Amino acid sequence: MKNERQTYCQLRAKEMAPQEGDSDAIGALTLVCTELNPSESLDGIVISTADINNWDLPSILTHAVVKIRVNRSRLIEESSYFRGLLLGRFCESRLDYVALHWNPESILSVLRFIFGCHLDVTSDNFVTLNEAALFFGVETLLLKCQVWLNEVTSYKGFQTPQLYLDGLIHIWKYGLEHANDSILQLCTSYLARNFMWASSFNSFADIPHELLYSCIKHSDLTLDSEKHLFDAIQVWLTAKTAKPEGWSNNVDFDVIRINLLPLWFAAGKRGYQLFSMFADEATGTILSLVRHPNTRLKEIFKQGDWSHFKVRLTKFTQKVDLSGCPQITPGLFLLSILPSGSADSMFRKIIEKSPMNFANVGLDGSLISQATEQMLSFEAVQEVDISNCPSLTLGSAFEYFCKSFPSLRTLKAAYFLNFKTPKLCHFLRKFPLLTSIDLTLDISPVIPARVSIVSSSQIPTPQKSMPLDGYDYHSAASLSFLSWPFLSNITKLTLDGRTDINDSDLYNISEVCESLNIVNMRGCTSVTDCGLSVMILKCKKLHSMVACDTSFGNNSALALCSSISSKTQQSEKYSQSMPRIDGTILSELMFGAGHLRSLCLREIQLVDDALYRFQGSSLQMLDVSETKVSCNALSHVICRNLDLKFLKTRGCTQLVQEQIGTEETKLCMSSFTPKELFSDLGKSCQLEEIELGWGFSFLSFGALKPAIRTLRTLTIGLGASLGLEGLKLIPATCPLLEMVVLYFQVISDSAITKLIKTLPHLRSLSLCYCFGGISSLSFRFKMPNLMKLKLERVTPWMTNEDLMIMADNCTNLNTLSLKGCTLLNSESQNIISRSWPGLTSLHLEECGEITADGIKPLFNCCALEDLVLRHTGPGIPRNFIIDAASKLPMLRKISLDICDATDGDYDLPSFHDRYFLGIVKIARCKLKRCTLDLHNLEAQRIPVHMETLALVWNSETLTRTVVKERL
């Protein structure tokens, strides 16, 4: 139909094109156009359609009256309005002019169309053209407008929407005014399909509530996550001074499927008065599903309403984001990809056959095979994020995704501790189009090169009748499947923190993933230098490897040199962290790595000679933190790399000392001062992130200004001396800052207040071990965008009242770290849990007596993933770790101190009652007499750190390690 209409319009335009010999003199008519309410003194102009191709519209429209000589017969033929006016018994039929009180621009556009000129319909002129075409009865123009609206509101796959939100609202209002159901339906469907895109506009709050209601009830409503619908409604409501009439009856939070909200999101909304009741209900429902999944799901199934449990999937869905949803089980997700009738029948059988396994349907291979043929396919889905979903087994998820999401290209599945990484290659066979997979885990705190190990032991994971990740790898079907020849299309693989991966696994991955470009392996402590070198040599297309805290050494570096030399003609990039590598090999590597874009030399001692040999000019990221790099060597690299975006130089003590290098470098390079270094940086680069320390001062800040106007992350550490004046200049110099981190800097209320008040995008603020002091005055200003706050040794004065002031102004925190707030007490727990119920990370160290009377109130922060309680009062019960793991379904990391234990120790979780926990750290202190009071033989004994016990789980073992350091 659309093509037929387009062809029809094209033919009509051709027929209407001016023909040779046409004359307006035959049946001539003059149209006198004025605005509806013309002024008394009118300036006019006379034009003719005979010269229509030469009309100067901007000039013509400057006149209050426009007289147009037109061909009467052409008007009669193309316009029902003029047909009735000029052929009927109206007086105008006998006159040679007709007065039109209409918008001149619209009339001129209609006439241009009638007389064959090209006319573009846009969102700006659709309403005026459609209105004019409707009034004057120009059917072909009406059809053209309709075809245009059909075209711009039709689904275009992955293209950016063509109709902007302002225009959509304008057109919808016009359709409502004229009771045009076709326009209303097209606009509503378009908004529903592009809801994620539309909600990003400031004008989203201008959407009429009738349109919003129709949109969120539409079957095409497409969302990445249910939380986006909540946020959109919240933005819309907040922008209204009062609820619109009929709101409570038409649109409310019942449209949100609360069972599919992330736990941290639902819990966090309890702090808002407007949404507290809804958020309480959502949080309670989610926790009920997590703690009693079988009972809760059976109750709801018997009620017959499953709609609020189904993930919103439409034929337009491109991304599915379920991250942070502990309530998502295999059975619950299966419900979303089965037709309603099939789901009801299958789940009814499950209740009758296996009521205790209702939530975990999908762990049963026979049930998967039964459902496979009935699963719906959503071919538009290209990205899925199921990170932090502890109740969803990754094996089952893979089985579902390969059937329902055949076009899947990106899979994010972080924090699936029980997934056996060696089986990765098996699952990759099921996703021929998959190019990126993220299997990140928390990085173990026990990095052998960084700690002094007192003792260490490993305990194998007990074998279960059902594999931990919910799939039987040893079935006949699985074994035969593994024997098939296969090459994956994976180009990016993230395995950070996977201590269960070894050299054999790397070899298998290298065999299967020949297209691998990027691999991230931070903290993969079980792989060796030889294993990494083999992967580098076998993956010919590899151009980025992040291997921090691994055994990357000389063998890997030599392999990299060989790999680079074979790619000298290609524009490749290598991202490396090389903690243990010989200086000569490093220099050789740098000499051949001319196409490097990302370079991490953190903690390497022999840096200067290597940097002098580096001839590349494509660097975007350079990290030389904690090295002895000199100003000369750093300047040598910076001056050649004008595209540098990220620079990290914290801990570089040599930046304030004279150049020390080889005789060759002394002859070739003149001595640079830190000010000259930062001056070069200011002249050449536009940075987005910078970490500074030794050598950076207020004078350096002035030289650096041109380079940091686009800065988003600023970290200033030990050795830097920015000063209060420099601190106050930060907002004006770096207006886009989102993160500010200050260590050992001079601060004041006025400086911090200026930062807070004049950085509208600030999301993270860390003040650690700073001098000068601040008071509660620094936190008496609204900071709605601040999500992370870290205060270490800067607020010893903080009381519960001060904490409440901070809570009132920092309402959206999800990460809070306090250290050295010795005046806080047990009431502080209530303040924290009431004010920030959606916290995902809470660190409290040396904070008075917060836990002296127990720990119960903190359980209200039910979405905690990372919890640190150290020297906060001896009231933590012996079973706290196991209790916390069972009551906090997202908890992955916990750090405690024996000093705070009520009974002097803690019960350690077993494999079966650790729930989602992956890392447990318990510090132990010894009492040491304070030596400051030499005259008092009974001097108070103070606790001094002695050792730390670290429990780290992976899919295969529990590793128990005692180290000297405080982790």
VOBAZA-557721 format. One record per residue (C-alpha): x, y, z. Coordinates in steps of 0.25 Angstrom, whole numbers, plus 5000, padded with zeros to 4 digits. Each point is the difference from the previous one (the first is absolute). Last residue first. Example, Ala and Ser with C-alpha at 12.3 -4.5 7.8 and 13.67 -1.06 7.14 Angstrom:
2
505549965029499449865002
***
This chain:
967
517449755211500850035013501349934997500649885007499349904991499249885004499449934988498849904999499749974985498649934998500049924987499449974986499050114996500850115008500050035015500950095007500250005015501050105006500550005014500850135003501150025010500650085011499450145000500250085013498950015011500350115011500549975014499750115009501250045009500149945014501550035001499650154998501250094999500449974985498650034995500350004985500449855000498549954999500149855004499749904989498849914999500049914988499150014988499349904991499350034987499049924994499850004985498849924992500050004985499049934991498750005008498749984991499449895010501249965010499149905006500349884991501550024998500250025015499950135007501050045011499550025014500650135006500950035012500250075013498649975005499450144997500950024988500550144997501549985003499949884991499950104988499149984989500050014984498849954992500049984985498949944991498750045007498850014990499149915007500150075014499349925010500749874997501450054999499850105012499649885009501249924995500950115003499350055013500149865007500950055011499250135003500650144997499950085012501550045003499950144994500450064986501449954999499849954986498749984993500249984985498849964991499949984985498849954993498950075008498650004994499349975013500450135007499049975011501049895005500750125005499050025011500449865006501550025003500149995015500150105012501550044998499950004985500050154998500950025012501150104994500249994985501449944999499649944987498650014993500049954985498649994994499849964985498749964993499250115008498550004996499550035014500750135000499350095010499349905009501249905000501050105003499250085011499749875007501449955000500550145005499149975012501149905004501050115003500850104992501050095007501349924994499850044986501349954996499649934987498750024992499749934986498750014994499649954986498550004995499850145003498750074994499650095012501350085002499350125006499149945011501049895003501150105002499250085011499649865006501549975001500350135007498949975010500649875003501350065002501250034991501250075007501049904995499650044985501350004992500649865003499349934989498850064993499549924988498750044993499549934987498650044994500050154999499050044990499050065010501050085008499250105007500950095009500250005015501249904998501250095001499450075012500149875008501450045002501349994992501549995004501350064996500749874996499549884992500149855003499049964990498950094993499249924990498950064991499249924990498850044991500450154997499250044987499550145006501450045004499850145006499349985014500849875004501450064996499750135005499649945014501349925000500850134998499250085010500049895011501549984999501049914994501549984999500349874993500549865005499149924990498950074992499149924990499050084991499149924991499050064990500750124995499450074988500350155005501549975001500650145000498950085007499749885010501549985003500450145003499649995015501049885002501150094994499750115010500049905011501349934997500449914988501249945007500249864995500949905007498949915004498849994990499150094991499049924992499150074990499049934991499150064990501050104993499550084988500750135004501249925005501050024989499950154999500250025015501349925002500950125001499250065011499949875007501549995000500150135007499149955011500849875001500349874994501449945002499549885008498649964998499050004988499049914994499350054988498749964992499450074988501250074994500150094988501550004997501150084993500250145007499549965014500949875000501250094996499750095011499949895009501449954997500550145001499450025014500649865004501450054996500749944988501549984998500550004985499949874993501049934990501350015008499449965013499249894993501349944994500750015014498949915006499050065009499750095012499350124997499950095013499049985010498550045002499549914989500849895007498949975010499149944990498949965010498850054992500350024985498849954993499650064986498749974992499650084987501350004992499750044986501250094998501049895002501450044996500250115011499449915011501149894997501250095001499450085012499949875008501449974997500550145004499150015012500649875006499349875002500349935013498749925000498850005010499150044988500550004986498649984994499950064985498749994992499750064987501349974993500150014985501350074998501049885002501550025001500349935013501449985002500150125010498849935007500849875002501250085006499250075009499249895006500949915008499249995013498749944995498850035010499050044990500549994985498650004994500050044985498850024991500050054986501349924995500350024985501550015002500149885008501449964995500950095008499149985012500249855000501550014998500050095012499149905009501049894996501250085005499350045013499549865003498649985003499249985013498850095001499750024985498650054998499750004985499050074990500549974986499550074988500049974985500150084988500649904991501350004992500849965012499249885003501049895000500950085009498950035010499849855002501549975002500150115010498749955007500649865001501250075006499150075010499349885003501349925003500550115008498950025009498550005002499749925012498750075003499750125008499750094988499849924987499250094991500249954986499750084987500449974986499749864998499849964985501049895000499549935012501049895001501250085004499450085010499349885006501349925001500650125007498950005010500249855004501550025001499950125010499049915008498550005002499549975014500050155004498950054991500050145007499850084988499749914988499450094989500149954986499850094987500149964986499649855000499749954985500749875003499149975011499949845000501549975001500450125009498849965009500649865001501450055003499550105011499249895006501349915001500850125006499050015011498650075003499549975015500550145004499050074992500250155005499950064987499549914988499650104990500049954985499950094988500049954986499249875001499649954986500249855005500749894991499449865001500349864996499049915007500549915012499450095011498649974994500249855002500450025014498850095003499049904994500649895007499850075013501350045007499850155000498749995008499550145002499650095012501250085003500349925013499949874993498949915006500349885008500950085008501649995001500650085012500950114995501449975003500750065013501250084998501150045010500950125002500950055011500850125004499950074987500750144999499150084990500250074987500649904990499149895005498750074997499149975012498950104999499349914989499450084989498550005000499549924988499950044985499349914990499850104989499849954986500150074987499949954985498849915000499549974986500249855001499449985014499949855003501449974998500450115010499449915011501049894998501150095000499650065013500149865007501350035006499450135007499149915009498950095004499850005015500550145002499150074991500450145003500050064986499149944989500050114989499749944987500250084987499649954986498749925001499349994986499449865004499450065013498949905003500749864998501450045003499550085012499249895007501249905000501050115004499150045011499949865005501549995001500150145006499149965012499150115004499850025015501350085002499650114989501250095002500250024985498949954991500350104989499549964986500350074986499649984986498549975001499450034987499749854997499149985012499649854998498949945008500349865007499049894997501049904993501050025012499049995011500049845000501550004999500150105011499149915009500849884997501350075004499550045014500750125005499050084991498950005011500750065012498950075006499149885000501049905005499249975013498749984993500549894991499049924993498750085003500650145000500949964988498749964992499450135003501250074995500049934987498550034997500150155004501250024992499549934988498750095000500850135002501049974989501449985006501250095001499550085013499749885008501449944998500550125007499249975012500449855000501550034999499950095011499950155001499850055014501550045002499850124989501350085000500149994985498749974992500450084988499449954987500550084987499450014986498549985003499250034987499349874999499650025014500549955013499650055014500449905010498849935005499850005015498950115000499249934990499949875007498650015006499349875002499950015016500549865000501350054993500150105011500049915011500949904993501050114998500050045014500249865006501149964990500850125001500050025015501250095003500250064987498650014996499650065013501250104999499550054987498650015005500450085012500950094992498850034990499050035011501050095008500350074987498550034997499850055014501350084999499750074987499650145003500850005013501349964993500949915009499349884996500550024986501449945003499349865004499449994986501350044993500949915008499149884998499950024985498650014996499349884993499049975011499650145000499449994986499750154998498650034996499550005014500850125002498950094996499450054987498550014997499250015013501050075008500350094989498650044997500350155001501550025000500849985012500550135006501350094997500449904989501449984997500249905011498949914994500649994986501449985006499449895009499249944989501349994992500849945011499049895003500049974985501549995000500049915012499249904992501249974991500450024986498650044997499149994988498550035000499449934988498849955007499650145004499650025015501350095002499650084987498650025003500350065013501150094995499150054989498850035010501050065010500550104990501549994997500750135005500849925010500749934989500550144995501349985007500349894990500649865005498649945002499750014985501249904997499549905010498650014996500349984985499049894997499050065010500150144994499949944985498749925004499450135007500350094988499549904990498749975008499750155002500350034985499049894996499050045010499850144995499150065010500450144995500550065013500649865003500749994987500650145002500449975014500749874995500750094989500650105010500449885010500749934988500750134996500650035014500449855001500850004988499649924987501149934993500349895011501549964999500149874991500149865007498849954993499250104993498649985005499050104994499750135006500850084990499349924988498650005005500150155003500550034986499049914993498950085008500550134996500149964986498649955000499550135006500850074989499349914989498650035007500150154999498750045007500350145004499849985014500649865001501250044991500250125009499949925013501049904994501050104996499950085013500149875008501149944992500950134999501049985011500049855000500350004986499349994986500950044989499350064987500549994986499250104991498849944991499050125000499249935012501249995008500550144999498550045002500049935013501450065005499550144996498749985008500849955012501050115000498850104998499349955013498550024997499050114998499849974985499450104991499549954986500250084988499450004986498650005005498849924994500349885008500350085013498550035001499749865003499149924991501049884998501149994990501050095007499849975015499749854998501249984992500950095008499749925012500149874993501450034995500849944989499150024988499350135004501450065003500649964986498750064994500250135006501550024996500650095011500450145002500550025014499850125009500850005013499650095011500850035012501349994993501349945006499549864995500450044986501450025003500249875008499249934988500850054989499249944988500749964988499449864998498650075001500250094988498749974993499449985014500050155001500450115011499550135005500550065013499350075011500350095012498750025008499750125010498949955009500649885005499649864995499249905010499949874993501350034992499850044986499949934986499450064988499849904989499950054986499349924990500349984985499149914991501050014989501050115004500749895009500649954987500549864997500849994987501149915005499549915011500150035015500149885008498749955005500049874993501449975005499650035014498849914999500949884995500950025011498950005010499449874994501349935001500250045015498649955003500249874993501349985007499350035014498949904996
***
